[in-house]
């Protein structure tokens, strides 16, 4: 009787970091940075597999380099034996054919050898948006776009639900990493992988079998082509942060320069590679780090020359640039700087490039390119169309409330007085009434309470953070009135003290949460808001509905002192020659104070 054969040991598990290459690369080596190509300073060596790999597979290996760690160098005089300390850096990249595409599968420091313009951005996150369950995430890292630029990183070793983290959906979040469990409810297509993490790459642990890895990556490609993103992760699927130093962002900078500087003295027209794009929005926007109430003036700098920005608008920027004169190019988006000061001459903002004071949106049928927070993003145009469709269904109470015009420069509290004066029998003012909650926090219920049950929250739109605060105020108020009995009793007591006739209305709150937004000229609300603000608004609309209240919108017209609509920033603005420029010279140039000029990268 022959002895039974011993089964072969299963191949070990490795972590595979897989980047999808863009289509149209002339050669495989084009996916490597120049120093690592043939003829470069440190060329990687091509390696052909001897077996166990799909046809067309090739590896590139960088010979190890030995370096003394910095800490060892510093401590060497004290501990001479540290002369033996060495760091070894290995780079290995497998170029694996999958369907009619190629993946770069990286080990060691292999990813640092890749040419990032050759990588398909967001591939890993797009796959995760379709197959990673929002109910079993172990980690996510994100940054809020268009609000406070807040960053968050959450790790849950045992996995958890986004809703448990008070996140719900990653709407308006620039997500850079997701890790968790794949949803296998439709069949165990990916049962052979675990410990999945998504960035631009898709990373997972699996057995060392390149044939099976090829099959896994092929199914991932199919999933992106055929699948749709999970409800809580649709924004992740639609948003792509564009790389700062790439030909694409350089073209977008030139397109923005054409829209912003066109007609200004010193700007030479050039062929715009993106002239086929439709410009949707170009506006001056205060950086979100700024508190606009503290700003007395803004100065614009070109080298040693400076002038006052007489009007915080695109027209004002064009007028200031025309006064300073000089050549304008796409580089002026970074070379021209702005700085804000209070009435005592103290700096209230960093010395920031012009691009950080702009919001620009331009696109085609497929994608919308957005400049905000000083950097470029691409948003799927189908997503923006669905966004507008959803927001168009939000109740518009502008005609019903008939808000009075908001004179430009008038403070929010003064405007609330104007609103109440215009509707004295229908509203009471609550904007300065701080109502204490059960945990001791003082929460503003609303700016104005209307007899028809409207909790009206008022803001003059100046920047995205202003709107984010507005949206949050409406939600926090509704949640507190619905779930905090102490807050509710204090709210009713406050209303009783102001006007007992409104107590019956207050007892039913929150019925309707109204976001009343002051805007210039003919800008529509909400569809005329910047895209990221609309993303945030839709998210808060859903959450307000979750409290049992009805969300609504009201548009307030900003006017100048002559009761005419205040001119807003438009994409095709007036030529700078038509803009009013003060004939007098501005005050002596201020130089930014020490510590206010960040290093430019």
C-alpha distance (Angstrom), angle and dihedral (degrees) to the residues before:
residue distance angle dihedral
X1 . . .
X2 3.76 . .
X3 3.82 117.1 .
X4 3.82 116.1 -109.3
X5 3.78 114.6 -99.6
X6 3.78 114.7 -107.2
X7 3.81 108.9 -117.2
X8 3.78 114.3 -114.5
X9 3.78 114.4 -102.1
X10 3.79 114.7 -104.6
X11 3.79 112.7 -105.3
X12 3.81 113.3 -101.1
X13 3.79 122.1 -97.7
X14 3.79 120.2 -108.9
X15 3.78 134.2 -178.9
X16 3.80 109.3 -109.4
X17 3.83 117.2 -158.3
X18 3.80 105.5 -163.9
X19 3.82 125.4 -168.5
X20 3.80 120.4 -173.5
X21 3.81 112.4 -133.2
X22 3.77 120.5 -135.2
X23 3.77 117.6 -107.4
X24 3.80 120.3 -104.7
X25 3.81 100.4 39.4
X26 3.83 108.5 154.1
X27 3.82 94.2 -139.2
X28 3.78 139.5 0.7
X29 3.81 90.1 -108.9
X30 3.82 89.3 60.7
X31 3.82 85.1 76.0
X32 3.81 89.0 64.0
X33 3.78 124.9 78.6
X34 3.81 114.1 -104.1
X35 3.85 96.2 -103.0
X36 3.81 90.2 57.5
X37 3.82 97.3 48.6
X38 3.78 125.6 91.8
X39 3.80 107.3 -71.5
X40 3.82 92.5 21.8
X41 3.79 126.2 122.9
X42 3.81 94.1 -97.9
X43 3.82 105.9 16.5
X44 3.79 118.1 -167.3
X45 3.79 115.2 -128.1
X46 3.83 118.8 -119.8
X47 3.81 113.4 -126.7
X48 3.80 125.4 -165.2
X49 3.82 117.1 -148.1
X50 3.81 117.6 -119.4
X51 3.80 93.6 -147.1
X52 3.80 144.6 -42.5
X53 3.81 93.1 70.2
X54 3.83 132.2 99.8
X55 3.77 116.6 -99.8
X56 3.80 112.1 -86.3
X57 3.80 94.5 30.8
X58 3.79 115.3 138.8
X59 3.80 132.3 173.6
X60 3.80 130.7 -148.4
X61 3.79 119.2 -154.4
X62 3.80 131.2 -170.1
X63 3.79 115.0 -152.2
X64 3.81 112.4 -117.0
X65 3.77 118.2 -91.9
X66 3.77 121.5 -150.6
X67 3.77 119.1 -144.1
X68 3.78 132.6 170.8
X69 3.83 107.6 -120.1
X70 3.84 114.7 -115.9
X71 3.81 91.4 -120.6
X72 3.83 89.9 54.7
X73 3.81 91.5 51.0
X74 3.80 91.2 51.2
X75 3.82 94.2 48.1
X76 3.81 96.5 39.8
X77 3.86 95.1 97.2
X78 3.80 88.8 55.6
X79 3.82 98.2 38.6
X80 3.84 108.4 28.5
X81 3.81 92.3 -176.9
X82 3.82 88.2 71.7
X83 3.80 87.4 81.7
X84 3.81 84.4 90.1
X85 3.82 93.3 59.2
X86 3.79 111.9 112.3
X87 3.80 137.4 174.3
X88 3.79 116.3 -146.6
X89 3.80 119.3 -158.0
X90 3.81 117.7 -165.1
X91 3.79 125.5 -175.5
X92 3.77 124.1 -167.3
X93 3.82 127.0 167.3
X94 3.81 125.2 -178.1
X95 3.81 114.3 -159.0
X96 3.79 102.4 -150.8
X97 3.84 121.7 -170.3
X98 3.81 112.5 -133.3
X99 3.81 118.7 179.2
X100 3.82 102.5 -46.4
X101 3.83 93.1 -30.3
X102 3.79 136.3 75.2
X103 3.79 132.3 -130.5
X104 3.80 126.9 -155.3
X105 3.81 105.9 -139.7
X106 3.80 107.8 -163.3
X107 3.79 133.8 -156.5
X108 3.80 130.5 179.2
X109 3.80 108.4 -8.8
X110 3.80 91.5 -20.5
X111 3.80 95.8 122.7
X112 3.83 90.4 61.2
X113 3.81 88.5 64.2
X114 3.82 93.5 58.6
X115 3.81 123.5 105.3
X116 3.79 100.2 -126.4
X117 3.79 94.7 -152.1
X118 3.83 85.8 63.9
X119 3.82 92.8 56.8
X120 3.81 124.5 92.9
X121 3.80 101.5 -122.0
X122 3.81 119.7 -131.4
X123 3.81 95.4 8.1
X124 3.80 92.3 135.1
X125 3.80 93.9 45.5
X126 3.81 92.2 47.2
X127 3.79 90.4 54.4
X128 3.81 91.5 45.5
X129 3.81 90.1 51.1
X130 3.81 87.8 61.2
X131 3.79 104.0 38.1
X132 3.81 109.1 19.4
X133 3.77 111.4 94.6
X134 3.85 115.3 -126.4
X135 3.82 85.4 -148.8
X136 3.81 95.4 63.8
X137 3.80 108.0 37.8
X138 3.79 117.0 148.6
X139 3.80 97.8 -173.9
X140 3.76 141.9 5.6
X141 3.78 131.8 175.3
X142 3.75 120.3 -166.5
X143 3.77 146.3 152.6
X144 3.77 124.8 -142.3
X145 3.80 109.2 -116.9
X146 3.79 120.7 -142.5
X147 3.78 97.7 2.2
X148 3.79 125.7 69.0
X149 3.80 93.7 -30.0
X150 3.82 85.4 -119.9
X151 3.79 116.1 176.5
X152 3.78 124.3 -150.5
X153 3.78 134.6 -177.0
X154 3.80 120.6 -174.5
X155 3.79 127.8 -176.9
X156 3.81 124.3 -169.3
X157 3.81 110.5 179.8
X158 3.82 92.4 -164.8
X159 3.81 95.5 39.6
X160 3.78 129.0 -110.1
X161 3.78 147.8 -165.1
X162 3.80 123.1 -90.1
X163 3.81 88.6 -131.6
X164 3.81 90.5 56.5
X165 3.81 86.8 59.0
X166 3.83 92.1 50.9
X167 3.81 88.3 -113.2
X168 3.80 100.4 107.2
X169 3.80 95.6 172.4
X170 3.79 129.7 8.6
X171 3.80 91.0 -123.4
X172 3.79 111.8 156.7
X173 3.79 91.3 9.1
X174 3.79 120.9 127.4
X175 3.83 94.6 -143.8
X176 3.79 117.4 -159.0
X177 3.80 102.1 173.2
X178 3.79 138.4 20.6
X179 3.79 125.4 179.8
X180 3.76 127.5 179.7
X181 3.78 148.0 90.8
X182 3.79 124.1 -39.3
X183 3.79 117.8 -120.5
X184 3.81 107.0 -114.0
X185 3.81 96.8 174.6
X186 3.81 90.1 115.5
X187 3.79 94.0 51.0
X188 3.80 136.1 -53.5
X189 3.82 96.8 -85.3
X190 3.80 92.6 146.5
X191 3.80 102.1 34.0
X192 3.81 90.0 124.5
X193 3.83 93.8 67.0
X194 3.80 132.8 63.3
X195 3.82 141.0 170.9
X196 3.81 90.8 47.6
X197 3.81 118.9 -170.0
X198 3.80 126.6 176.0
X199 3.80 132.4 -154.0
X200 3.79 123.0 127.2
X201 3.80 81.3 -43.9
X202 3.77 129.3 51.9
X203 3.79 110.3 -128.5
X204 3.80 126.4 -168.6
X205 3.77 144.4 148.4
X206 3.80 117.8 -111.0
X207 3.77 143.2 147.7
X208 3.80 115.4 -75.0
X209 3.79 96.1 -102.1
X210 3.79 112.4 124.1
X211 3.81 92.6 -167.5
X212 3.82 89.6 59.2
X213 3.80 92.0 42.0
X214 3.81 87.8 54.9
X215 3.81 89.9 52.3
X216 3.81 91.9 48.1
X217 3.81 92.6 51.3
X218 3.81 90.2 46.0
X219 3.82 90.4 56.5
X220 3.80 89.6 48.1
X221 3.81 90.3 54.6
X222 3.81 89.5 49.5
X223 3.80 90.3 50.1
X224 3.80 91.9 55.4
X225 3.80 91.9 47.6
X226 3.81 96.9 46.6
X227 3.80 106.9 21.2
X228 3.79 130.9 81.0
X229 3.77 126.1 -137.0
X230 3.79 120.7 -96.5
X231 3.80 112.9 -101.0
X232 3.81 95.2 -108.4
X233 3.81 93.5 46.3
X234 3.83 104.2 45.5
X235 3.79 94.0 108.6
X236 3.82 89.5 52.2
X237 3.80 88.4 55.2
X238 3.81 94.2 48.2
X239 3.82 102.6 44.6
X240 3.79 124.5 79.2
X241 3.82 121.0 -178.5
X242 3.79 106.6 -144.9
X243 3.78 120.3 -132.9
X244 3.79 112.9 -102.3
X245 3.80 97.9 -133.9
X246 3.78 104.5 43.6
X247 3.79 136.9 112.6
X248 3.80 89.3 -113.2
X249 3.81 94.7 58.4
X250 3.82 89.7 42.4
X251 3.82 88.8 56.5
X252 3.80 90.7 47.2
X253 3.81 90.4 50.7
X254 3.81 89.8 53.1
X255 3.81 90.5 48.3
X256 3.81 90.7 50.8
X257 3.82 90.6 47.4
X258 3.80 89.0 54.6
X259 3.82 91.2 52.2
X260 3.81 95.4 43.0
X261 3.81 104.2 36.7
X262 3.81 100.0 32.1
X263 3.82 108.8 125.9
X264 3.82 93.6 14.4
X265 3.82 117.5 123.4
X266 3.80 110.3 -100.7
X267 3.79 98.0 28.8
X268 3.79 116.0 115.9
X269 3.79 115.3 -155.3
X270 3.81 115.6 -123.4
X271 3.77 138.7 177.8
X272 3.79 107.8 -73.0
X273 3.81 110.3 -145.2
X274 3.82 88.8 -160.7
X275 3.80 98.6 47.4
X276 3.81 87.9 125.3
X277 3.80 90.6 69.5
X278 3.79 120.3 100.6
X279 3.80 113.0 -130.8
X280 3.81 111.8 -135.1
X281 3.79 105.1 174.0
X282 3.79 140.7 3.0
X283 3.78 117.9 174.4
X284 3.76 143.0 154.0
X285 3.79 108.5 -113.3
X286 3.78 129.3 -177.4
X287 3.81 112.4 -121.5
X288 3.78 110.6 -102.8
X289 3.81 91.9 -119.1
X290 3.81 89.0 68.3
X291 3.79 127.5 92.9
X292 3.79 100.2 -146.8
X293 3.82 94.7 -160.9
X294 3.82 89.3 67.6
X295 3.81 96.1 52.2
X296 3.79 118.6 105.5
X297 3.80 98.7 166.8
X298 3.78 143.1 -4.3
X299 3.78 122.7 -143.6
X300 3.78 126.7 -155.8
X301 3.81 119.0 -147.4
X302 3.81 133.1 -158.3
X303 3.77 106.1 178.0
X304 3.82 107.1 -60.4
X305 3.81 93.3 -15.6
X306 3.77 121.7 90.3
X307 3.79 141.3 171.5
X308 3.77 138.7 179.2
X309 3.77 119.0 -92.1
X310 3.80 96.4 -129.2
X311 3.79 94.0 -168.7
X312 3.83 126.5 24.7
X313 3.78 94.6 -130.7
X314 3.79 141.5 89.8
X315 3.80 88.5 -94.1
X316 3.81 89.2 53.4
X317 3.81 92.2 49.9
X318 3.81 91.3 50.6
X319 3.80 91.4 49.2
X320 3.82 92.8 49.8
X321 3.80 92.4 48.3
X322 3.79 90.8 49.2
X323 3.80 90.7 52.4
X324 3.81 93.4 50.2
X325 3.80 91.6 44.0
X326 3.78 123.4 -167.8
X327 3.78 134.8 122.0
X328 3.80 117.2 -48.2
X329 3.81 124.2 -155.5
X330 3.78 137.0 151.5
X331 3.80 87.1 -82.4
X332 3.80 88.3 65.2
X333 3.81 87.5 76.2
X334 3.81 85.2 74.2
X335 3.82 102.4 24.5
X336 3.82 94.8 54.4
X337 3.81 109.0 75.1
X338 3.79 134.2 -166.5
X339 3.77 131.3 -158.7
X340 3.81 132.3 -175.8
X341 3.83 125.9 -141.2
X342 3.80 135.1 -171.5
X343 3.81 124.7 -129.9
X344 3.82 91.0 -84.9
X345 3.78 92.9 55.2
X346 3.80 95.0 -106.2
X347 3.80 116.5 145.2
X348 3.81 111.4 -109.4
X349 3.79 97.7 179.1
X350 3.79 138.4 36.2
X351 3.80 119.2 -98.5
X352 3.81 93.1 -91.4
X353 3.82 133.4 -176.4
X354 3.79 117.2 -109.2
X355 3.82 92.6 -110.3
X356 3.84 89.4 67.6
X357 3.82 89.1 61.7
X358 3.81 95.1 54.2
X359 3.78 140.1 80.2
X360 3.79 115.0 -163.4
X361 3.79 130.1 174.1
X362 3.79 125.7 -174.8
X363 3.77 131.5 153.9
X364 3.76 154.2 139.1
X365 3.80 135.0 -122.3
X366 3.80 92.1 -67.5
X367 3.79 108.7 35.5
X368 3.78 141.4 20.6
X369 3.81 116.0 -147.7
X370 3.79 113.1 -148.6
X371 3.80 130.4 -169.4
X372 3.80 111.8 -159.8
X373 3.80 133.9 140.8
X374 3.81 86.0 19.4
X375 3.80 95.5 -65.2
X376 3.78 140.2 88.5
X377 3.80 128.2 -108.3
X378 3.79 132.6 177.1
X379 3.80 118.9 -142.8
X380 3.78 124.3 -167.8
X381 3.82 106.2 -107.2
X382 3.81 91.1 -142.8
X383 3.81 86.3 61.0
X384 3.82 92.0 52.0
X385 3.81 91.0 49.4
X386 3.82 90.7 52.3
X387 3.80 88.6 45.6
X388 3.81 91.7 55.6
X389 3.79 90.7 44.5
X390 3.81 91.7 54.3
X391 3.81 94.4 45.7
X392 3.81 92.7 47.9
X393 3.82 86.5 65.7
X394 3.81 93.0 60.1
X395 3.82 111.0 105.2
X396 3.81 113.8 -100.3
X397 3.82 110.5 -149.0
X398 3.81 96.9 176.0
X399 3.81 94.0 112.6
X400 3.80 93.1 42.2
X401 3.81 94.2 50.1
X402 3.82 96.2 35.6
X403 3.82 94.4 -160.5
X404 3.81 116.8 -153.7
X405 3.83 117.8 -114.2
X406 3.79 115.9 -85.2
X407 3.80 111.0 -129.1
X408 3.78 110.7 -133.9
X409 3.80 111.6 -103.9
X410 3.80 94.4 21.1
X411 3.81 113.0 130.7
X412 3.78 121.2 -114.6
X413 3.80 93.7 -113.2
X414 3.80 91.2 51.9
X415 3.80 90.5 49.5
X416 3.80 90.4 52.4
X417 3.81 86.9 55.9
X418 3.82 89.0 51.1
X419 3.81 90.6 50.4
X420 3.79 92.3 49.9
X421 3.82 91.8 46.3
X422 3.81 89.4 53.9
X423 3.82 91.6 49.3
X424 3.79 102.9 26.0
X425 3.81 95.3 152.7
X426 3.81 94.1 46.1
X427 3.82 104.8 44.8
X428 3.78 145.0 42.4
X429 3.81 125.5 -161.8
X430 3.80 119.5 -116.8
X431 3.81 101.1 159.8
X432 3.80 94.8 109.8
X433 3.79 96.0 37.7
X434 3.80 109.4 102.4
X435 3.78 110.6 -159.4
X436 3.80 118.8 -158.9
X437 3.80 120.5 -129.0
X438 3.80 129.1 -150.4
X439 3.81 92.3 -90.7
X440 3.81 92.8 48.2
X441 3.80 99.8 -101.3
X442 3.80 118.0 138.1
X443 3.81 110.2 -130.6
X444 3.79 127.7 -175.7
X445 3.81 108.9 -128.9
X446 3.82 93.9 -158.6
X447 3.79 141.5 -49.9
X448 3.79 94.3 -108.5
X449 3.80 132.6 12.4
X450 3.81 113.5 -149.0
X451 3.81 123.8 -152.8
X452 3.82 89.3 -122.9
X453 3.81 90.1 64.0
X454 3.80 98.1 -95.7
X455 3.81 116.9 150.0
X456 3.82 97.6 -156.0
X457 3.82 118.5 -157.7
X458 3.83 113.7 -169.8
X459 3.81 130.9 -158.1
X460 3.80 136.7 161.0
X461 3.80 104.8 -133.3
X462 3.81 109.4 -124.9
X463 3.79 102.8 137.4
X464 3.78 139.8 0.1
X465 3.80 93.5 -100.4
X466 3.81 89.6 59.5
X467 3.79 90.1 58.3
X468 3.80 93.2 44.2
X469 3.80 89.6 55.6
X470 3.80 89.9 48.3
X471 3.80 93.3 51.1
X472 3.80 91.1 46.9
X473 3.81 93.2 49.2
X474 3.78 91.4 55.4
X475 3.79 92.9 50.3
X476 3.83 96.4 44.2
X477 3.80 90.7 49.9
X478 3.81 92.6 50.2
X479 3.81 92.5 46.9
X480 3.81 91.7 48.6
X481 3.79 94.1 48.6
X482 3.78 90.7 47.9
X483 3.80 100.9 43.0
X484 3.82 109.7 21.4
X485 3.82 113.2 73.4
X486 3.81 92.8 -173.7
X487 3.79 91.6 53.0
X488 3.80 91.4 46.0
X489 3.82 93.0 51.8
X490 3.81 91.1 48.5
X491 3.82 89.6 48.3
X492 3.80 91.8 53.3
X493 3.81 90.5 46.9
X494 3.81 90.8 51.7
X495 3.81 92.4 50.5
X496 3.83 90.4 47.1
X497 3.80 89.4 54.9
X498 3.81 93.2 50.6
X499 3.81 101.0 41.5
X500 3.83 123.4 -16.7
X501 3.82 89.3 -156.6
X502 3.81 88.8 73.4
X503 3.82 97.2 52.6
X504 3.80 93.3 91.7
X505 3.81 89.3 53.1
X506 3.81 91.3 46.8
X507 3.81 92.0 52.0
X508 3.82 89.6 64.2
X509 3.81 94.9 49.5
X510 2.95 133.6 157.9
X511 3.80 93.7 46.2
X512 3.82 102.1 127.1
X513 3.83 127.1 11.3
X514 3.82 109.6 -157.9
X515 3.79 122.8 -162.4
X516 3.83 104.6 -156.6
X517 3.81 108.9 -167.7
X518 3.79 125.6 -171.0
X519 3.81 112.8 -143.2
X520 3.79 137.4 170.2
X521 3.78 131.4 -109.4
X522 3.81 114.6 -26.5
X523 3.80 99.6 -23.7
X524 3.81 108.5 143.0
X525 3.80 122.0 -133.9
X526 2.94 124.8 -106.1
X527 3.82 100.8 -5.0
X528 3.82 93.8 52.8
X529 3.80 94.2 57.6
X530 3.82 120.8 104.4
X531 3.80 112.8 -82.3
X532 3.80 96.5 -111.6
X533 3.80 90.9 50.3
X534 3.81 88.4 52.0
X535 3.80 90.1 50.5
X536 3.81 89.8 53.3
X537 3.80 92.2 45.2
X538 3.80 92.8 53.2
X539 3.80 90.1 50.1
X540 3.81 92.0 51.5
X541 3.81 91.5 44.8
X542 3.81 88.7 58.6
X543 3.79 91.7 47.5
X544 3.81 93.6 48.1
X545 3.80 88.8 52.5
X546 3.79 87.1 52.5
X547 3.82 88.9 63.9
X548 3.80 90.4 57.1
X549 3.81 93.2 -106.9
X550 3.80 126.3 120.9
X551 3.84 115.5 -120.1
X552 3.80 119.1 -141.7
X553 3.80 141.4 173.4
X554 3.80 132.2 -133.1
X555 3.80 124.1 -172.7
X556 3.83 118.9 -144.5
X557 3.80 119.5 -163.6
X558 3.81 116.5 -131.5
X559 3.82 110.7 -145.6
X560 3.78 136.9 -177.1
X561 3.79 122.5 -117.7
X562 3.80 90.5 -83.1
X563 3.82 90.9 60.6
X564 3.80 91.4 -108.6
X565 3.79 121.1 131.8
X566 3.80 109.6 -89.3
X567 3.79 111.0 -113.4
X568 3.77 111.1 -107.1
X569 3.75 130.8 -154.4
X570 3.78 110.9 -88.1
X571 3.75 130.4 -178.0
X572 3.78 94.3 -115.7
X573 3.80 98.8 42.0
X574 3.77 128.2 -178.9
X575 3.81 116.5 -77.9
X576 3.76 110.3 -93.3
X577 3.81 91.2 -116.2
X578 3.81 88.0 68.6
X579 3.79 94.1 51.2
X580 3.78 118.7 96.6
X581 3.80 112.6 -110.9
X582 3.77 121.7 -175.2
X583 3.82 108.7 -111.5
X584 3.78 91.4 -147.8
X585 3.77 121.0 85.3
X586 3.80 115.9 -107.1
X587 3.79 120.8 -113.3
X588 3.80 118.0 -74.1
X589 3.78 110.0 -65.2
X590 3.76 115.8 -89.5
X591 3.75 117.0 -143.0
X592 3.78 117.4 -143.2
X593 3.76 112.2 -97.9
X594 3.77 122.1 -111.4
X595 3.75 112.2 -79.2
X596 3.78 95.7 24.2
X597 3.79 97.7 91.8
X598 3.79 109.5 81.5
X599 3.77 117.8 -156.1
X600 3.77 110.4 -93.1
X601 3.77 116.8 -125.1
